[in-house]
């Protein structure tokens, strides 16, 4: 199992190119199942989760071509097996996104209950309720969601769907399913993440009729058929935010090419309040940091609030910043698993339910640590970059699920980091 060896204490300088967003590429790969015409996606990141999704849809009978520059062509004209089996779904929650497209195009789908990072409960009941509102019959048995249209019905029907909670994958599933439904579908309490807006823009290129994406109320008027398209995946705001935190923590001066400052306003505001200089520049984001930062309290919330996917990375800044801070996690109940590993590096953190109270320390010291989930992995890498001595991060397969060649990018801006196989 691969590990990362980090020798801390180096400032970061130069440029980093931000890859396409994992959380946009995964639903967009599933969206390609809605048509029998070829779909070309560009700027697709090289990630374990993307490879898993490609294996999943290839297993259905989809033809896939991929090059080394981030281009993927998907042709689902001969899709013959509308099923997502447990063996492929168990490592990745996003596989639930196959449910909507398969049900909308073929009138049936069998999708295993998903897995993924163990950061808390993420129930699929919202997905089921939404699809049932659109006329699907769904049963859950033997670990699978088995969905089909009632006898005599050829298409899903439009519906008003209001989820009990804001759900990103739920919004994406309903959005894709509704494009081929009969009549109008209105999504209330919809998630507003940039990745959903990007998915909607791709679907519109395919011929879908969508309004309101990027707001909490999305209206979709179903069409009988979608066509192929070429689409460029939006840059990954969480990768960009992770690198911003790494540069701010270590000190230095870095430009993130392809970074979208307008997608990271809540994080950038906190970085500026902490003392870093952050500015949107042509084709990217520029951050300059020197000296010890000032600790910032924050609370995670749905977009456009502070993203839960950035909580662990920003916590590292607070760990080494001047003064006390309080981090409130409102999205996932198990998203403080990185705290015990940060304590091994010398952090001072006390947990109380959904709160983490932090007292900044001047310096961390290297140690062996173990990653527990995707974003926790990133936080431990940042901590290793600022710690004295060597830090060995184990179980980095989590990191490979969501970061495209992270250690190579960090080496390119001056980090002393290497992968040990």
N, C-alpha and C positions, 0 to 999 in steps of 0.2 A: 504494500500500500504506500503510495507516494506521500512525501512530507516536504515541507518548506523549511529551509534553514536560512535564518535572517540574522545578519550582523548589524545591529542598530547604530544610530547616531549620525547618519548621513542626511544632509539636506538634499532636497529634490529640486532639480532645475531642468528646463527644456520643454518639450512638447509631447503630449500623449494623444493618440487618436481614439476617440470613443466609438465603440462598436454599436451595432444595431441592438435594439432593446429585446431582451429575452421575452419580456412580458407582452411585447407586440408581435414578435415573430411566431410564438407558439399559437395564438388564436388565428393568426393570418395563414399559417400552414393548414389549420383546420378549415378555414374559410374556403380554401381551394377545393375542398370536397363538395362545395355547393354547385359546381359547374362541371360539365363534361368537356370543357375547353381548357387548353393549357394556361396555367398561371405562372408568372415569373416573379419571384421575390428577389430583390437585391438588398445588399447590406445585412444579410442574415449572419448572426454571430456564430462562431465555432464553439459550441457549448455541448456539454453532455445532455442537457435537457432537449436541445434541438435535435441531436442525434437520436435520442429516444423517440421523439415525436415522428421523425422521418421513418424510423423503423416501424413504428406503430401504423402509419398510414400506408407504408409500402406493404405491410402484412395484409392490408385490406385489398390489395391488387392494384394500388396506385403506382404509376411509373414516375420515377424521380431521377433527375439529373442535377448534379451539383458540381461547381468548380471551386477553385481555391481562392477566388476573390469575393466570396459571399453571395454568389448567385445560386438560386435553387429554382428549378422548373418542376412543377407538379402537374401531372396529367392524370386525372381521375376518371377518364372516359370509360375505363374497363374495371372500375371498382366493383368487386363482386362479393366482398365479405364485410358487411357493415358491423363489425364487432371490434371492440378494444379489450383484449384479454388481460387478465390479472398479471401475467408474467411481464407485460410491457407497461402496465399502468401503475404498478405498485411503488415505483420510485418517483413518480411525478404526478402531482395533483392536476396539472394543466391538461392531462389526457381527458378529463371530464368534458373538455371543450369539443370533443368529437360528437357529443350527444346531439346538440342542436342541428349542425349541418347534416348529419346522417339521417336524422328523423325528418328534417325538412325536405331533403331530396329523394330519399328512398322510402319514407313512410315507416321505417323501422330502424332500431339501433339496439345493440347490446353492449353496454359499457360497464366495465368493472368499477366498483367503488374505488376511489383513488387513494394514493399514498402521498409521499412528499416529505418535507421537513417536519419534524416533530415539535412544532412551535405552538401548537394549540388546536382547539377544535375548529374545524372549518366544514360544517355539515353541508351535504348536498341536497338537503330537503328543499331549499329555496329553488334549486334547479328543477326539481321534480314538480313542485307546485306551479311554477311558471309554465312548464311544458304541458301540464294537465289543464291549465287555464286556456291553452291554445288547442285543446282537443285531444291530446295524446293520452293513451292508456299506458300507465307505467306501474310495474311491480318490481319490488326488490327481493331477490331470492338468490341464495347460494353466493352472496357477495357481488351480485350483478344488478344493474338497473336494466330492465328489459322493457323497451318502449316500442309502441306501435300505434298506428292510426286505427280508429274504429272501422269495422267492416263497412265498405261502401264509401268511405271518405278517402280522397286522393291527396288532399293537402291539409296542412295545419290551418287553423283559422285565427284571424286577428283577435286580440284580446287586450284588455287593460290589465297590466301586471304591476303590482306594487309589492315589493319584497319587504319582509319584516326587518331586514337589515340591509345596509349597503353592501353589495357583493360585486366584486370586479368580474370574476369568472361567470357569475350568474348573468350580469348585464351583457357580457360578450356572447354567452350562449343564446340568450333571448334575442339579441340583436341579429345574430346569424340566422337563427331559425325563422324569425319574422320576415326576412327578406323574401322568402318563397311562400309565405302564408297567404291565405285568402283574406283580403280586406286589410284593415288598419290595426296596427298594434301600437299601444302607448306604454312606454316603460316609465313608471313613476319611481322616485327614489333611486334613480340610476346612478351608478358610479361615474365619476367625471375625469378619470385619469387620462393623460395624454395618449396612452396606449389604446384606449377605447376610441378616442377620436381618430387615431391612425387607422384602426380596424374599420371604422365607419367610412373613412375616405377611400380605403381599398374596396370596400363593398360597393360604394357609389361608382367607382371606376368599372365595376363588374355589372353595373346596371341597376343596382338597388336604389330605392327611393327612401332616403333617410333625412330627417331634420332634427335639430336640437342636440346633436352629439356634442359632448363637452359641457352639457348642462345636466341637471337632475331629471329632466323630462325629455325623452327621445321618442319621436314618432316615426314609425316605419310603415310604409304602404307596400304590401307584398306585390311581387311580380311573378309571372309564370316561369321565367327562366333567367338565369344569370349567364354572363359570358366571361371569357378569360380576360386577364389584364396583366400589366407589368406595374409593380409597386415597389417603392424604396422604403425599407423598414426605418421607422423613426429612431434616432439615437437613444441609447440607454441612459435615462436620467439617474438611475441608481448607481450604475458604474461611474458616471460623471461625479455624482455626489460622494462616492467612496474615494475617488482620487482627490477631490477637493479636501476632504477630511485628512487624507494622508499627507498632502502638501502642507495644510495648515498645522498639523501636529508636528511635523518634522522641521518646519521652516523651509523657505525656498521660494521659487518663482517658476510657475508652470502654466502653460496654455493648453487647455483641453480642446483639441480640434473636434468639430462636430458636436460639442457640448451645447445644450440648449438652456440658457439661463432662465428663460421664461417658464421652463418646466420644473425649476428648482427654487422658486422664490422663497419658500419657507425656510429651506436649508441655508440659502445664501444670506438671508436676513440674519440668522443666528450666527453665521460665520463672521459677518461684518460686526455684529455686536460684540463678538468675542475678540475682535481686534485685527482680523485678517482683512486685506484689501481684495475685493472681488469685483470684477467688471465684465460685462458682456462685450466681446470684441467680434470683429468680422469672423464668421465661421468658428465661433468657440467662446470659451470662458477663460479669463485670466485671473489667477490667484497669486498674491504675494503675501508672505507671512514671515515675521521675524520676532524673536522674543517670546516670552511666555504669554499665552492667551488668557482671557478672563472667562471663567466658567459661566455657562448659560443653562438655565433651567428650560425645559421644554416638555410639551405634551404631544404624543402622537395622535393623529386623527386622519380621516379620509381626505383625499385630495380635494382642494388645494392646501390642506393643512400639512403639518410635518409628517413625512411618511414613516410608517412603522419599519419599512425596509432600510431606513437610515438611522434608526435608533441606536443600534449597537456601535456603528462606526462613529457617530457623534459623541457617544458616551466616552470613547477613548480620549477625545479632546478634553472633556471635562475631568477625566481622571488625572491628567497632567497639567490642567489649567490652574490658575490662581483663584482660590476661593471655593465656597460650597456651591452645590447645585442639586437640583431634584429632577429626575426623569420620570414621567408618568406614561405608562404604556396602556393604551385603551383598546387596542385591536386584538392582540393575541395574549392569552393568559400565560404562556410558557416562553415568552420571548426575552427572558433574562438569563438564559442558560450560559451565556458568555461571561457572566459576572464572576462565577467561581474561578474561571480560568484567568481573568484579569487580576483577581486577588493573588494568584500564584506569581504574578509579575510585580506585585507590590502595590496594587491599587487599594484605595480605602473606600469601600462601598458597603452600604447596609441596605438590605432588601426588606420591604414591608408590603406584601401583596403586589399591587400593580405599581408601586413606587420604588425607585432606587435613589437613595440619598448618597451623594458623593462628596468627599473632601479631597480636593486636588493635592497631589504630591509633586515635588519638583522633578522626580526621576523614577522610571521603572527599571527593573533589572531583568535580564533575559532568563528564560526558564523553558522547560518543556510544557506545552499546552496542547489541548485537544479540541478540535472544532466539533460543534454539536449541530450546526445547521449552516445554511448558506451565508447569511449576513453575519452570524457570529464568526465564521471563518474570516471574513473580511476585516472584522474588528480586531481579531488577534494578529492579523498581518500588520495592520496599522500600529498596534501596540508593540509588535516586534521591531518595527522600523524606528521607534523612538526609544526603545529600551537599551540600557547598557549591556554589552556582551551579546551572546548568542541566544536566539529564541528558535525553538524547533516546534513548528505547527504540524500536528498529526491529523489524519483523517481529512485531508484537503480535497477528497472527492466531492465534498459539499461545495467547495469553492469552484470546482470545474463545472458544476451544474449551471452556474450563473455568471462567471467572469471569463471573458475571452482572453487567454494568455496573460493573466494578470502579472505573473512574476516577470515575464519578458518585458512588458510595458513598464513595470517599476524599475527594472534594470536599465531601461533606456533613458530614464531620468535620474539615474545616479544611485539607486538602492543597491545594497549588497544582499542579494537574495538568490537562492538557487533551489531547484527541485531535486530532491533525493529520492531515487526509485528503490 
